């Protein structure tokens, strides 16, 4: 809960008034639904899963991005060694990953069917709803040169030398 104090301050919450309960990620929806905890940390796209666990009750989301808009979401990291040795492969993989994500968001029912085909435990309805909730912003990314020195650990000099490719992620 490294980011929570900054979020709490921006949201007007006393961070000392919040007690964190160590729990596995898989148990969080059930803990919230059972009333064992008042809140959990979850990606905003997880709202459909939480509402299913809560028996259809509406779940209130408090996205960190509303108060801390410059936060990263998910990212794709590559070592400087891999980037130096095979930049073309990294660029192809990155482009394919983004293309697949955009397709999944634009075709949530089809993507959910594919997920179910490969993971029998997946709930198609929830998976499709989660894709609908995803706040994908094609083309919005930061490269490593924009990272603050020391913020992510690792070799900051190497981070400044290597820029990952801008991926054309515009919706087609």
N, C-alpha and C positions, 0 to 999 in steps of 0.2 A: 504494500500500500504506500508506495513511495510518492505517487502523484496526489494521493488523496488530500494531504494538508493544503496544497496549493489550490485544489478544487474547492475544498471546504472554505478557505479564506475568500475566494472569489464568489462563492455562493452564499456567504454569510452564515456558515455553520461553524460552530466551535469544534475543531477536530478532536479536542480532548473529551468531548461528550460522546464520541463514537467508540464503541468497543468492537475490536476485530476478533472474529471467531475463526480459528484455523479450520479449514474444511477443504475437501477435494472439489475440484471443479464440477465433477459429475453429480455431487450431492447438492449443489447450490439451488437448483430449481425446487427440489423437494423441501429443503430447509425453509425457503421463502414461503412456499405454498402451505407448509404446516404451521407457519407462524413462529418457528424456532428462532428466526432472525427477522429483523425489521427491513433489511436491505441486503443486497448482494452486489458484487461487481460483475458486470456482464457486458459483452458487446451489445450495442443498440440493436443489431440485427437479430439478437436472441429473444426479442420480445415475444414472438409467437410460441417459442418453446416454453417460456415462463408462463404465458397465459394458459397453455395446455396443462402444465403442471398444476396451475392454480384452479383447475376446473372451469376454465372459461372466464374467470374474473379478469377485469382490466388491470393491467400492470402499469404503474407509473414509472417512466424512464427519466433519469436525470443525466443526460449525456454530458460527459466531461467537456466535449467540444463546444457546448453552449457557453461555458465559462472560460475555457482554455482553448481557443480556436486554433492555436498553432501546434497542437499535439500531433504526433504521428499516429497513424492507424496501424496498419500492418505494413511490413516492408520486406523486401527481398535483399538479402545480403550476399555478397560474394567476396572471397578473399582477394587481396591484391595479386597474389600469386596466380590464382585461376584467371583473373581478368587479364593479367599480363600474358599468360600462356595460351589463352584461347578466348579472346574477346568476341570473336564471331559466334562461338557457341553460346556464350553468355547473352549476347544480344538476341539470338534466335530464341533461346529459352525464355527470356524476359518477354519478348514480343508474343510468343505463343501463350504464356501464362496470362498476360493481360487480355489477349484476344479471347481466351477461354472464359475468363471471369466476366468480361463484358457480355459474351454470348449467354452465359448462364443467367446473368441478371436480366437480360432482355428476353429470355425464354425460361422462366423459372419452373414451369410445370415439366418441361422436357428435361431440364437439368435435375429436377427432383426424381424423375423416373430413372435416370441414369444412376443417380446416387443409390436409389433403392435396389437397382439391379446388382450393384457391387457391394452394398451393405444392407443386408436383409433387416437389420435392426432400425434402419432409418425410417422416419415417418415422412412420407412424401408430402403430405399437406403442410406439415411444419417446415420442411426443407424449402418448399416453394414459397411459403410466406416469409421465411427468413431472407431469401434472395430478393423478395420484393421490398424488404426493409433496408437492404444494404445501401448505404449512402456512397455509391461509387461516383467519383468525380474524375472522369477520364482526363488524362494529361496533367493532373495535379500531382506533382512530386517534388521532392527536394533531392538534390544530389549530395554526395558526401562533402563537397566543398562548402555547402551551406551549413553543415553541422558545426556546433560550437566545439572548439578544441577541448578534449577531455570529457565531453558529454557522453560519448558512447564507448569509451575505453578503446583499447587497441592502438594501432599505430596512426596517430593523427597526421604525421607527415605523409604517410602512404595514402591516407584518406584524402588529403588535399591534392595529391598527384593524379589520382584516378577519378574519372568522372564516368558514371555509368551512362549508357545511351538513353537519350530521350526517346521514349516509346510513343509511337503514334497510336494513341488510345482513343481517338475520336470514334464515337459511335457511327457505325456504317449502316 
